[in-house]
Amino acid sequence: MALQARLTISGRVQGVGYRDWLVDIGQQLGLAGWVRNRVDGSVEALIVGEDAAVGAMIDACRRGPPLARVDEIDVEPMDLDILPEGFTRRPTI
């Protein structure tokens, strides 16, 4: 069973390449899921994968790309019946 988590990342995380960076990291780690900007200025991500890879993604999200400043990450465990394939970027909501 894969570990599933929804992340809400706040700080200076929009307009700094955070989503594209996160897609690259997710693909490198072999994770499934997606990332998108939210109109409140945060970034939301769904990540699905092995425990170690999900943990590595959460650690990477705390640092972010060079121009980002991450103030807070809310991690919410998920239990989805239908899992995403690949790691993609979604439109802003």
C-alpha positions in Angstrom: 0.0 0.0 0.0 1.4 3.4 -1.0 1.5 6.3 1.4 -0.7 9.2 0.4 -0.6 12.8 1.6 -1.9 16.2 0.7 0.4 19.1 1.3 -0.5 22.7 1.6 2.7 24.8 1.3 2.7 28.5 2.3 5.2 31.3 2.1 6.8 32.8 -1.1 5.9 29.7 -3.2 4.2 31.3 -6.2 6.1 33.0 -9.1 9.4 31.3 -8.1 9.2 28.0 -10.1 7.9 26.0 -7.2 5.4 23.9 -9.2 7.9 22.9 -12.0 10.6 22.2 -9.4 8.1 20.0 -7.5 7.1 18.1 -10.6 10.8 17.4 -11.3 11.4 16.2 -7.7 8.3 14.0 -7.8 9.3 12.4 -11.0 12.9 11.8 -9.8 11.5 10.1 -6.6 9.1 7.9 -8.6 6.0 9.5 -7.0 2.5 9.8 -8.4 0.4 12.9 -7.8 0.1 16.5 -8.8 0.8 20.1 -7.7 -1.1 23.3 -8.3 -1.2 27.0 -7.1 -4.1 28.1 -5.1 -5.7 31.6 -5.3 -4.8 32.2 -1.6 -1.1 32.2 -2.6 -0.3 28.7 -1.3 0.7 25.6 -3.3 -1.2 22.4 -2.9 0.2 18.9 -3.8 -1.0 15.4 -3.6 1.8 12.8 -3.3 1.5 9.1 -3.5 4.4 6.6 -3.1 6.6 4.5 -0.9 7.2 5.8 2.6 10.8 6.8 2.1 10.0 8.7 -1.2 7.1 10.5 0.3 9.3 11.5 3.3 12.0 12.7 0.9 9.4 14.8 -1.0 8.1 16.4 2.2 11.7 17.3 3.2 12.4 18.7 -0.2 9.2 20.8 0.0 10.4 22.4 3.3 13.5 23.7 1.4 11.9 24.5 -2.0 13.7 25.9 -5.0 16.3 28.6 -4.6 13.9 31.6 -4.9 11.2 30.2 -2.6 10.7 30.8 1.1 8.6 28.1 2.7 7.0 29.3 5.9 4.7 26.3 6.7 3.7 22.9 5.3 0.5 21.3 6.4 0.6 17.5 5.8 -2.8 15.7 5.7 -2.8 11.9 5.3 -5.2 10.8 2.5 -6.9 7.5 1.7 -7.8 7.7 -2.0 -9.5 4.8 -3.8 -8.3 6.0 -7.2 -4.6 6.9 -7.4 -3.1 9.3 -9.9 -0.5 8.1 -12.4 2.7 10.1 -12.9 3.4 13.4 -11.3 1.9 16.4 -13.0 1.2 20.1 -12.8 -2.5 21.2 -12.5 -4.1 24.6 -13.1 -4.6 27.1 -10.3 -7.8 26.8 -8.3 
